[in-house]
Amino acid sequence: MIAHSRKVGDIEVTALSDGRLATSLDVILGMDRTEAARLAGTTGGDVHIAVNAFLLKLSGRWALVDAGAGNSMGPALGRLAENLRAFGVAPEEIAAVFLTHIHPDHSNGLVDASGHAVYPNAELIVHETEARFWLDRDEASGANERIRRNIAKAAVATAPYRQRLRAVREGEAMAGVAAVALPGHTPGHTGWLIASGKESLLIWGDLVHLASVQVARPDTGLVFDVDPQTACATRLRTFDRVAADRLKVAGAHMDFPGFGTTVRRGAGFAFEPEA
């Protein structure tokens, strides 16, 4: 399955797959590998992480939340534009792309292999803190190698959009879509709250990468986090909120299609996928 749709009031939200990424349990911070393997249900080999984007139909206009990896991360990813077309929407029809953050698996699909815009008519919308961190500075000498690489990739991915990039603060960015600050994974990591009528859905980006581990143990960070401690605090705070409010959620790295509900279970939490 490449697409799965649901309604949030009058807004149609469709999960689209960009592919699946294989990674080692070594990316987990602060947890014994045996315990990580037990939670992940593996004997210690690679785990596979879904990469999802979300298509929004907003009053007849099409928008995306995240743009996938494009050509930047190998053949297992980069299928979003192809799956978008298969769903019946041309990239030229996309009026806006909301980025949860500017990591390659979310933003490098903005451009093709030649660096041209895949979504030539789209406004690019990103939290101002995220834009400032990745786009409005030189490659900082104090940054680690991973961050320096991602700064370079961010420059390429956003280059064709710089004249139509809108940096926003927390709150409504467009009718029915509001930015929710979820910092830690990156400084300006953002959830997008989709609301229509009495219904809401929080697209929480990379709040969770490995659901089997991080939902049970929200205090578990990953090497991908710019600030693991803040990421863990944000995850716990967000779990508290969505569980208390019974707020529907969708995740970029939850098993496709990524829709569900986070609930309290015992002293911790559990994720209940939407049927």
C-alpha positions in Angstrom: 0.0 0.0 0.0 1.4 3.4 -1.0 -1.4 5.6 0.3 -3.9 5.7 3.2 -6.5 8.4 3.6 -8.6 9.6 6.6 -10.7 12.7 7.3 -10.1 15.3 9.9 -13.3 17.2 9.8 -13.4 18.6 6.3 -9.7 18.1 5.7 -8.5 15.0 3.9 -5.1 13.6 5.2 -3.4 11.0 3.2 -0.3 9.1 4.3 2.2 8.5 1.5 5.2 6.2 1.7 8.7 7.4 0.8 10.1 4.0 1.6 11.7 2.2 4.5 15.1 2.7 6.0 17.3 0.0 7.6 19.3 1.0 10.6 21.2 -0.6 13.4 20.2 -0.6 17.1 23.5 1.2 17.7 21.7 4.5 17.0 19.9 4.2 20.4 21.5 6.2 23.2 21.6 5.2 26.8 20.1 1.7 26.6 21.8 -1.7 26.8 21.7 -3.3 23.3 20.1 -6.5 24.7 17.3 -4.5 26.2 16.9 -2.5 23.0 16.7 -5.7 20.9 14.1 -7.2 23.3 11.9 -4.1 23.0 12.4 -4.0 19.2 11.6 -7.7 18.9 14.8 -8.5 17.1 17.8 -10.6 17.8 20.1 -7.6 17.3 20.1 -7.1 13.6 18.9 -4.1 11.7 15.5 -2.6 12.3 13.4 -1.0 9.5 12.0 2.4 9.9 9.1 3.7 7.8 9.5 7.1 6.2 6.1 8.7 5.7 4.9 12.0 4.4 1.3 13.4 4.5 -0.8 14.9 1.8 -3.4 17.5 2.9 -6.4 18.6 0.9 -7.2 22.0 2.3 -10.3 23.7 0.7 -9.4 22.3 -2.7 -5.7 23.1 -2.4 -3.0 20.4 -2.0 -0.2 20.6 0.5 2.4 18.2 1.8 3.8 17.7 5.3 7.4 16.7 4.5 9.0 15.9 1.2 10.9 12.6 1.7 14.5 11.8 1.0 14.7 12.3 -2.8 17.9 11.0 -4.2 19.9 11.6 -1.0 19.7 8.3 0.9 19.8 5.5 -1.5 17.3 3.4 -3.5 15.2 2.3 -0.5 13.9 5.8 -0.1 12.8 8.6 -2.4 9.5 7.2 -3.6 7.2 10.1 -2.5 6.8 12.0 -5.8 6.2 8.7 -7.6 3.6 7.6 -5.0 2.0 11.1 -5.1 1.5 10.8 -8.9 0.1 7.2 -8.4 -2.4 8.7 -6.0 -3.5 11.1 -8.7 -1.8 14.3 -7.7 0.9 15.9 -9.8 3.8 17.6 -7.9 3.0 20.8 -9.8 -0.4 20.8 -8.0 1.2 21.1 -4.5 0.6 24.7 -3.2 2.6 24.3 0.1 5.1 22.0 1.8 5.2 22.1 5.6 8.5 20.8 6.9 8.6 19.2 10.3 12.3 19.8 10.2 15.2 20.0 7.8 16.8 16.6 7.9 17.5 14.8 4.5 14.8 12.2 4.8 12.2 15.0 5.2 13.6 17.7 2.9 15.9 16.4 0.3 12.9 15.2 -1.8 12.2 18.9 -2.4 14.7 18.7 -5.3 15.5 16.2 -8.1 19.0 14.9 -8.9 19.8 18.1 -10.8 18.8 20.3 -7.9 15.5 21.5 -9.6 12.4 22.0 -7.5 10.1 18.9 -7.5 7.2 21.1 -6.3 7.7 24.2 -8.5 4.5 26.0 -7.3 4.8 25.3 -3.6 5.5 27.7 -0.8 7.9 26.2 1.7 6.8 26.6 5.3 9.2 25.9 8.2 9.6 27.0 11.8 11.8 30.1 12.1 14.1 28.4 14.6 14.6 25.5 12.2 15.3 27.8 9.3 17.8 29.8 11.3 19.7 26.8 12.5 20.1 25.0 9.1 19.9 27.8 6.6 20.9 31.2 8.0 24.5 30.4 9.2 27.8 29.2 7.8 28.8 25.6 8.5 29.7 26.2 12.2 33.2 25.1 13.1 31.9 23.7 16.4 29.3 21.5 14.7 29.8 17.8 14.5 30.3 16.0 11.2 26.6 14.9 11.0 25.3 18.4 11.4 27.9 19.8 8.9 26.7 17.3 6.3 23.1 18.1 6.9 23.7 21.9 6.7 25.2 21.3 3.2 22.3 19.1 2.2 19.8 21.6 3.5 21.3 24.3 1.4 20.9 22.2 -1.8 17.3 21.0 -0.9 15.9 24.5 -0.2 17.8 26.5 -2.8 15.0 26.7 -5.4 12.5 27.7 -2.7 14.4 30.5 -1.0 12.2 33.2 -2.6 9.1 31.5 -1.4 10.2 30.2 2.0 8.0 31.3 4.8 9.5 31.0 8.4 6.7 30.8 11.0 6.4 30.8 14.7 4.2 28.6 16.8 0.5 29.0 15.9 -1.6 29.0 12.8 0.4 28.9 9.6 -2.6 28.4 7.2 -6.3 27.8 7.8 -6.5 24.4 9.4 -2.8 24.0 10.0 -0.9 25.2 13.1 2.8 24.9 14.1 3.5 23.1 17.4 7.0 23.5 18.7 8.5 20.0 19.5 12.2 20.8 19.9 15.1 18.5 20.6 15.4 16.2 17.6 16.4 19.5 15.9 16.2 23.0 17.4 13.1 23.9 15.5 11.5 20.5 15.1 7.8 21.1 14.5 4.6 19.2 14.8 1.7 20.3 12.5 -1.7 20.3 14.1 -4.5 19.7 11.6 -7.8 20.9 12.8 -11.3 21.2 11.2 -14.6 21.4 13.1 -14.3 19.4 16.3 -11.6 17.1 15.0 -7.8 17.4 15.2 -4.7 15.4 14.3 -1.1 16.1 15.4 1.5 15.1 12.7 4.4 14.9 15.1 7.3 14.4 12.7 10.2 12.6 14.3 9.0 12.7 17.9 9.4 8.9 17.6 11.7 6.9 15.4 11.6 3.5 16.9 8.1 3.1 18.3 8.7 -0.3 19.9 11.5 1.3 22.0 10.6 4.9 22.4 6.9 4.6 23.2 7.7 2.2 26.0 10.8 4.2 27.0 10.2 7.9 26.1 13.5 8.8 27.8 15.4 7.0 25.1 17.2 9.3 22.6 18.9 8.5 19.3 22.2 9.7 17.7 20.1 11.6 15.2 18.9 14.0 17.9 20.7 17.4 17.9 19.8 17.7 21.6 18.8 14.2 23.0 17.9 15.4 26.5 15.5 18.0 25.1 14.1 15.5 22.6 13.3 13.1 25.4 11.6 15.8 27.5 9.5 16.9 24.5 8.5 13.3 23.8 7.3 12.7 27.4 5.5 16.1 27.5 3.8 15.4 24.2 2.8 11.8 25.1 1.2 13.3 28.3 -0.8 15.8 26.2 -2.0 13.5 23.5 -2.9 10.7 25.9 -4.8 13.1 28.2 -6.6 14.7 25.2 -7.1 11.5 23.3 -5.6 13.5 20.4 -5.1 11.5 17.2 -1.5 11.5 15.9 0.5 10.6 12.9 4.2 10.0 12.7 6.8 10.2 10.0 8.5 7.0 11.3 5.6 5.1 12.7 4.8 1.9 10.7 2.9 3.0 7.6 0.4 4.6 7.5 1.4 6.1 10.8 -2.0 7.1 12.2 -3.0 6.2 15.7 -3.4 7.2 19.4 -0.9 7.2 22.2 -2.5 6.0 25.5 -1.3 5.5 29.0 -0.6 1.9 29.9 0.5 1.1 33.4 3.3 3.4 34.3 4.1 4.2 30.7 2.5 4.6 27.3 1.5 2.5 24.3 0.7 3.4 20.7 -2.5 2.1 19.2 -2.5 2.1 15.4 -5.6 3.2 13.7 -7.5 0.4 12.1 
